């Protein structure tokens, strides 16, 4: 069992040099710490990262520190005891960091790996490792200057080895830089907040380069980021598309570039267009991120309307790891693929790798390079190495 004797919280800087929360707990098993990432391209239906502010969350956590010592944590489900204490007093980022630190303590006390604390009723089945999804070229809200309107251009190697996939993506990303230098006269080897290449090329020009890699491709359109007054407002080149025109354009891109994966192709409230696209391309992963925001009720609606066959899971979108478990259980029950994902403002916290494997995610989206990205992939490689 784990008993929290003392809690300390402070702010640290994430990969975008913005403040995020860092929590340390002192327990009978030792001292354990965790931090939360911060999103930039956030869905409007996400839980608030902090109740009012980061500073007030820190004050609340310290104020409740003595209350935690009355609770005994013996299993993953006992996180409910902690949530009952802090309910409505802290935001999603703070709750995620707190529960992550607690799981680290519980794993140490039980002499287990963090992923072993999670049981979705599949403990006796052979566990599979998620395929890596790596952001190679960036645009949208994650990049500066002239850029693609689409947010991420993704490489998804098909291999059972996480280490091999990591090496494939790193090699491909390096090769892409040479192509960008050749095709984009403004290319300066700059990277965005997710350590993906920045280019002034538009989405079709980028996909023309990536298709030569012979690696399955995906894109995160993050369409809500440029949807205004019932129009999709493109800047590269400048034009407007109606909902129907957006549907036709995305359909052509999927068909012409044989995309495996397409994330948030429409506005975050447009369940109908997602459903229409899935019906047309049932063999493509139609992925909801801003559409779902790791929210159980929104996932229920998407299932009812047959809007998606895959969803992004970002634990700090909802905060509660118990809610993350509910989302994953429902997704598995309805045969919806699960993609655990990092955020644009990351820290060197790597617990998401344990969560992705523990919840048996189908894919793991954690970038390709950059210390905050690589530490998560290396943790997944470590887990796989120990199980061989």
C-alpha positions in Angstrom: 0.0 0.0 0.0 1.0 3.6 -0.5 0.4 6.5 1.9 1.2 10.0 0.9 3.0 11.7 3.8 3.7 15.0 2.1 3.2 16.8 -1.2 5.1 19.5 -3.0 4.1 21.3 -6.2 5.8 23.9 -8.4 5.9 25.2 -12.0 8.6 24.1 -14.5 9.1 25.0 -18.2 7.9 22.7 -20.9 9.4 22.3 -24.4 7.8 25.5 -25.5 9.3 27.4 -22.6 5.9 27.8 -21.0 5.0 27.0 -17.4 3.5 23.7 -16.5 3.0 21.8 -13.2 5.5 19.5 -11.5 4.4 17.5 -8.4 6.5 15.5 -5.9 5.0 13.2 -3.3 6.7 11.8 -0.3 5.4 8.3 0.6 6.3 5.2 2.6 7.8 3.9 -0.6 10.0 7.0 -1.2 9.8 10.2 -3.2 8.2 10.3 -6.6 7.6 13.1 -9.1 5.7 13.7 -12.3 4.8 16.6 -14.6 2.1 17.3 -17.1 2.5 18.4 -20.7 0.5 21.3 -22.2 -1.4 21.5 -25.5 -1.4 24.4 -27.9 -3.9 23.2 -30.5 -6.5 22.4 -27.9 -10.1 21.4 -28.4 -12.7 23.6 -26.9 -14.3 20.6 -25.2 -11.2 19.7 -23.2 -11.2 19.9 -19.5 -9.5 23.0 -18.1 -5.8 22.4 -17.5 -6.1 24.3 -14.2 -9.1 25.2 -12.2 -8.4 29.0 -12.5 -4.6 29.2 -12.8 -1.5 27.1 -12.3 -0.6 29.1 -9.2 -4.0 28.5 -7.6 -3.8 24.8 -8.3 -0.4 24.6 -6.6 -1.9 26.4 -3.5 -4.8 24.0 -3.5 -2.6 20.9 -3.7 -0.4 22.0 -0.8 -3.5 22.9 1.2 -4.9 19.4 0.7 -1.6 17.7 1.3 -2.6 16.6 4.9 -5.8 15.1 3.7 -4.0 12.6 1.4 -2.2 11.0 4.3 -5.6 9.6 5.5 -6.0 7.6 2.3 -4.4 4.2 1.5 -3.7 3.5 -2.1 -3.4 -0.2 -3.0 -4.5 -0.4 -6.6 -5.1 1.6 -9.7 -8.8 1.9 -8.9 -7.9 3.5 -5.5 -7.1 6.7 -7.4 -10.8 7.4 -6.8 -9.9 8.2 -3.2 -7.6 11.0 -4.4 -10.1 12.3 -6.9 -12.8 12.6 -4.2 -10.5 14.8 -2.2 -9.4 17.2 -5.0 -12.7 17.2 -6.9 -13.3 20.6 -8.5 -10.3 22.1 -6.7 -7.7 21.5 -9.4 -7.6 21.2 -13.2 -6.8 18.3 -15.5 -3.0 19.0 -15.8 -2.6 19.0 -12.0 -4.7 15.8 -11.6 -2.8 14.0 -14.3 0.6 14.9 -12.7 -0.6 13.9 -9.2 -2.0 10.5 -10.3 1.1 9.8 -12.3 3.3 10.4 -9.3 1.0 8.1 -7.2 1.2 5.3 -9.8 5.0 5.5 -9.7 4.9 5.1 -6.0 2.5 2.2 -6.2 4.6 0.4 -8.8 7.7 0.8 -6.6 5.9 -0.5 -3.5 4.5 -3.5 -5.4 7.8 -4.1 -7.2 6.0 -3.9 -10.6 6.2 -1.8 -13.7 3.7 1.0 -14.0 2.0 -0.7 -16.9 1.4 -3.8 -14.8 -0.9 -1.8 -12.5 -3.4 -1.5 -15.3 -5.9 -4.3 -16.0 -8.5 -4.0 -18.7 -9.4 -7.7 -18.5 -6.7 -8.6 -20.9 -4.0 -9.6 -18.4 -3.9 -13.2 -19.6 -3.7 -12.3 -23.3 -0.4 -11.8 -25.1 0.3 -8.0 -25.0 1.0 -6.2 -28.2 3.1 -3.1 -28.7 1.7 0.0 -30.4 2.9 1.2 -33.8 4.8 4.5 -33.7 3.2 7.5 -35.2 5.9 10.2 -35.8 5.5 13.8 -36.7 7.9 14.5 -39.6 6.7 17.9 -40.9 4.7 20.4 -39.1 2.3 23.2 -39.8 -0.9 24.7 -38.4 -0.7 26.2 -34.8 2.5 24.3 -34.1 4.6 26.2 -36.7 5.5 29.8 -37.5 5.7 31.8 -40.7 4.4 30.6 -44.0 3.4 26.9 -43.6 0.9 24.2 -44.4 -2.6 24.7 -43.0 -2.4 21.1 -41.9 -0.8 20.6 -38.5 1.2 17.3 -38.8 2.5 15.0 -41.5 3.0 11.6 -39.9 5.1 8.5 -40.6 3.7 5.2 -39.4 6.2 2.3 -40.0 4.7 -1.1 -40.0 7.0 -3.3 -37.8 6.6 -5.2 -34.6 9.8 -3.7 -33.2 9.4 -0.3 -31.5 13.2 0.2 -31.8 13.1 -0.5 -35.6 10.2 1.9 -36.1 12.1 4.5 -34.1 15.2 4.1 -36.4 13.1 4.0 -39.5 11.4 7.3 -38.6 14.7 9.1 -37.7 16.3 8.0 -40.9 13.3 9.0 -43.0 13.1 12.4 -41.2 16.7 13.1 -42.1 16.1 12.1 -45.8 13.1 14.4 -45.9 15.2 17.4 -44.9 17.2 17.0 -48.1 14.1 16.9 -50.2 12.7 20.0 -48.4 15.9 21.8 -49.1 15.6 21.0 -52.8 11.9 21.8 -53.2 11.6 24.7 -50.7 14.0 27.5 -51.4 13.0 29.1 -48.0 13.8 25.9 -46.0 16.3 26.7 -43.2 16.4 23.4 -41.3 14.2 24.9 -38.6 11.9 22.8 -36.4 8.6 23.6 -34.7 7.4 23.0 -31.2 7.2 19.3 -31.7 10.7 19.1 -33.3 9.1 18.5 -36.8 10.5 20.3 -39.9 9.0 23.7 -40.8 8.5 24.4 -44.4 6.6 26.9 -46.6 5.3 24.2 -48.8 1.6 23.4 -48.8 0.0 20.1 -47.9 0.0 18.6 -51.4 3.6 19.6 -52.0 4.6 18.0 -48.7 2.7 14.8 -49.4 4.4 14.6 -52.8 7.7 14.4 -51.0 6.6 12.0 -48.3 5.0 9.4 -50.6 8.5 8.6 -51.9 9.5 7.2 -48.5 7.4 4.0 -49.0 6.3 4.4 -45.4 2.5 4.4 -44.4 1.5 8.1 -44.1 -1.0 10.0 -42.0 -2.0 13.6 -41.4 -3.4 15.6 -38.5 -5.4 18.3 -40.2 -6.6 19.9 -36.9 -9.3 21.5 -39.0 -10.9 23.4 -36.1 -7.9 25.6 -36.1 -8.8 27.2 -39.4 -12.6 26.8 -39.3 -14.5 30.1 -39.0 -18.1 31.1 -39.7 -18.9 27.8 -41.4 -15.9 28.0 -43.7 -12.5 26.4 -43.8 -10.1 29.3 -44.3 -6.9 28.2 -45.9 -3.8 30.4 -46.1 -1.4 28.4 -48.2 -2.7 29.1 -50.8 -5.4 31.6 -49.7 -8.9 30.2 -50.3 -12.1 29.2 -48.6 -13.9 25.9 -48.6 -17.4 25.1 -47.5 -18.1 21.9 -45.5 -18.9 20.0 -48.7 -15.8 21.3 -50.5 -13.7 20.3 -47.5 -15.2 16.8 -47.7 -14.3 16.5 -51.4 -10.8 17.9 -50.9 -10.0 15.5 -48.0 -11.5 12.6 -49.9 -9.2 13.3 -52.8 -6.1 13.6 -50.6 -6.9 10.3 -48.9 -7.4 8.6 -52.3 -4.5 10.2 -54.2 -1.9 9.7 -51.4 -3.3 6.4 -50.1 -3.3 7.7 -46.5 -3.5 5.2 -43.7 -4.5 7.8 -41.1 -6.4 11.1 -41.1 -7.0 13.0 -37.8 -9.5 15.8 -37.2 -10.4 16.5 -40.9 -13.4 18.6 -39.9 -14.5 21.0 -37.2 -14.6 19.6 -33.6 -18.4 19.6 -33.6 -19.1 18.1 -37.0 -19.8 14.4 -36.1 -21.8 14.1 -39.3 -18.9 14.8 -41.7 -16.6 12.4 -39.8 -19.3 9.7 -40.2 -19.7 10.5 -43.9 -15.9 10.2 -44.4 -15.7 6.9 -42.5 -18.5 5.4 -44.6 -16.6 6.4 -47.7 -13.2 5.2 -46.5 -13.8 2.4 -44.0 -10.2 1.1 -44.5 -8.6 4.4 -43.4 -8.2 5.4 -39.8 -10.6 8.3 -39.3 -9.2 9.7 -36.1 -11.0 11.9 -33.6 -8.9 14.2 -31.3 -10.6 17.6 -30.9 -13.8 15.7 -31.7 -13.5 13.5 -28.6 -10.9 15.1 -26.3 -10.6 11.9 -24.3 -14.1 12.4 -23.1 -16.4 9.4 -22.4 -19.7 11.1 -23.4 -18.3 12.5 -26.6 -16.9 9.1 -27.5 -20.4 7.6 -26.9 -21.8 10.1 -29.3 -19.2 9.4 -31.9 -19.9 5.7 -31.6 -23.7 6.2 -31.9 -23.2 8.3 -35.0 -20.4 6.0 -36.4 -18.1 9.0 -36.8 -14.7 7.4 -36.1 -12.8 4.1 -36.1 -9.9 5.5 -34.1 -9.4 8.1 -31.3 -6.6 10.1 -29.7 -6.1 9.6 -26.0 -4.3 12.5 -24.3 -4.5 11.8 -20.5 -4.2 15.5 -19.5 -7.2 16.4 -21.7 -9.4 14.8 -19.0 -7.0 14.6 -16.1 -8.4 11.6 -14.4 -6.7 8.3 -15.3 -9.8 6.5 -14.2 -11.7 8.4 -16.9 -8.9 7.4 -19.4 -9.5 3.8 -18.4 -13.2 4.2 -19.1 -12.5 5.7 -22.5 -10.1 2.9 -23.4 -12.5 0.2 -22.3 -15.3 1.6 -24.4 -13.1 2.0 -27.4 -11.9 -1.6 -27.2 -15.4 -2.9 -26.7 -16.5 -1.1 -29.9 -13.3 -2.0 -31.9 -12.1 1.6 -32.1 -8.3 1.9 -32.4 -6.6 3.8 -29.6 -3.7 6.2 -30.2 -2.0 7.5 -27.1 -0.5 10.9 -27.8 2.0 13.5 -26.5 1.2 17.3 -26.5 3.1 20.1 -28.3 4.4 21.5 -25.0 6.1 18.5 -23.5 8.3 17.6 -20.5 10.7 14.7 -20.0 7.9 12.8 -18.2 7.7 9.3 -19.8 4.8 7.7 -18.0 2.6 7.9 -21.2 4.6 5.0 -22.6 3.6 2.8 -19.7 0.0 4.0 -20.0 -0.1 3.3 -23.7 1.2 -0.2 -23.3 -0.8 -0.9 -20.2 -4.0 0.2 -21.9 -2.9 -1.8 -25.0 -3.1 1.2 -27.4 -2.8 0.4 -31.1 -0.6 3.4 -31.8 1.8 5.6 -29.9 2.2 9.2 -31.2 5.2 10.8 -29.6 7.1 12.6 -32.3 10.4 11.4 -33.9 13.2 13.5 -32.4 13.8 15.9 -29.5 14.6 14.9 -25.9 11.1 15.3 -24.7 9.8 13.1 -27.4 12.6 10.5 -27.5 12.4 9.7 -23.8 8.9 8.4 -24.2 9.8 6.3 -27.2 12.9 5.0 -25.4 10.7 4.0 -22.4 8.5 2.0 -24.8 11.6 0.4 -26.3 12.8 -0.5 -22.8 9.5 -2.1 -21.9 9.6 -4.2 -25.1 13.2 -5.2 -24.4 12.4 -6.4 -20.9 9.6 -8.6 -22.2 11.7 -10.4 -24.9 
